[in-house]
Amino acid sequence: MKQSDEPILYLVPTPIGNLEDITLRALRILKEVNIVLAEDTRTTGVLLKHYEIKTALQSYHIFNEHQTIGKILERLAKGEKIALVSDAGTPAISDPGFLLIREVLKNKYKVECLPGATAFVPALVKSGFPTDKFVFEGFLPVKKGRKTRLEILATEHRTMVFYESPHRIIKTLNEFCMYFGNERQASVSRELTKFFEQTINDNLINLYQYFEKNSPKGEFVIIVEGKEIDKKIKKNQKKYEDTDEDE
């Protein structure tokens, strides 16, 4: 495909662990752009070196995004092509990117997002829970708003997807037991695509007790089964669906 001559911001997913999980198109774009905006230039530098890509790197992360957006827009105004990557996965999914994307679109420049790795997708698919409807929560608030959010999610009927860090996973699973109930089924995946990848399916209390005994390491994706729908509600839904089909 012939590359466009207009300035573009490319959103380029990068591997979440295994360096082979990157598309040929992503590699081409990373070679062709004028600069790569990276959450951590050291992490992205390892990826670029592995694929012998020599494109210049610039730091773009949550602590400097407000200060750097203006300069990025200036580069686009000169006709440059820019790639945005996060340390792992798709930019702007629980990573920096939203503010930049919004400003680029406001200034009428093109944004193109490549398909690729996102940690929650394999964790969700292999959890065995319904995937036709789900809610992505990402990281829960650390303090303010956390209790309120958990109270709201306690009545959520759709499959729920969470990200969590190793030093907070035990606290989070304990809170899930408190708000969702010990017997609610869940799936915990860690180190996805890496050598020590692990997924455990069990109820919340057993998962909590497991990670209390086994030191948690790596980044986690937690999939929690939605609250079971009341039988009366199910009956009304079925009645509505049957009526809709008749029409």
Buried (B, 14 or more C-beta within 10 A) or exposed (E): EEEEEEBBBBBBBBBBBEEEBBBEBBBBBBBEBBBBBBBBBEBBBEBBEEEEBEBEBBBBBEEEBEEBBEEBBEBBEEEBBBBBBBBBBBBBBBBBBEEBBEBBEEEEBBBEBBEBBBBBBBBBEBBEBEEEEBBBBEEBEEEEEEEEEBEEBBEBBBBBBBBBEBEBBBEBBBBBBEBBEEEBBBBBBBBBBBEEBBBBBBBBBBBBBBBEEEEBEBBBBBBBBBBEEEEEEEEEEEEEEEEEEEE
